[in-house]
Amino acid sequence: MASVQRLVLDVLKPHQPNTLEFARAIAALGEGYQVDIRVLEVDEDTETLQVVIEGNGLDFDGITGAISENGASLHSIDEVTVVGN
């Protein structure tokens, strides 16, 4: 079965939780998940983020769940890397 190794996501989130807490929530989903976040835009209530997640067998449903649980929304999947067996 093919596994997701890398995702680049466009995410809109409120100011809280802060970016560090948000990254930790996603990284905690899997052993070896690496989360890199770049803040692209900030307005009065929200932040637009580019979220890059790398790891073996990324759990996309878990990641989208963590995004929602932290008050954010996934706007788009901008890049994906999938490796077959």
N, C-alpha and C positions, 0 to 999 in steps of 0.2 A: 504494500500500500504506500502511496506517496505521502510524504510528510512536509508540512509547512516549516521552513527554516528562517524566513525573514518576512516581515510585514512593515510597510511604510503607510501610516494612517494619518488622515487629516481629521483632527478632533477639535471640537469646541467645548470648553469647560468653563465653569465659574471660577472666580479667583480662589475659592476654597473648595477642596483642599489645595494646598500649594503644589507647585510642580514636583517637588521632591517627594511629597507624600503620595501623589498620583503615580509617579514612576515606581515607587516602592510597592504600591498595591498591585500593579501589573507584574512586576518582577517576582513577587511572592507566589504567583500562580504556578511556576514551574522551576525545577532545579536547573540552574544554568541560563535562565532567561536574562538577556541583557537588554536594558531599556534605555534608549537615548531620546531625549526630548529637546526640541528646538521651539522656542516661543516665536511665532511669526507675527502676531499682532495682539495688541492689548487694547481693550476699550473699557468703558466705565464698569461693566458687569462681567465681561468674559475675556477669555484668552483663546486664540487660535493656535493650535499646536501641530507640529509635525512629530509624530511618535514613531520611532523605529524600534522594532522588537526583533531580536535574533535569539535563536536557540533551536534545539532539536525537538521536533514534533510540537510546534506551537499549538496551543489549544485556542482556536479562534473564538469558539463560543464562550469559553471562560474569559478571554480577553475582552470581548464585547460586553460581557456581564459586568466585569470590573469597571469598565468605562462608564456604564450606566449607573452602577451602584455609587459612583463618585460624582454623580450629577452632570456628567458630560455626555456628549453625543458624537457618534461616529459620522462624519460627513462623507468620507470616501476612503477606499483602499487605493492608494496611489502606486504602490509597487508590491509585488509578492514574489517570493522565491520558494519553489516547491521541488523537492528531490524525490525521485522514485527509487524503489528498491532494486 
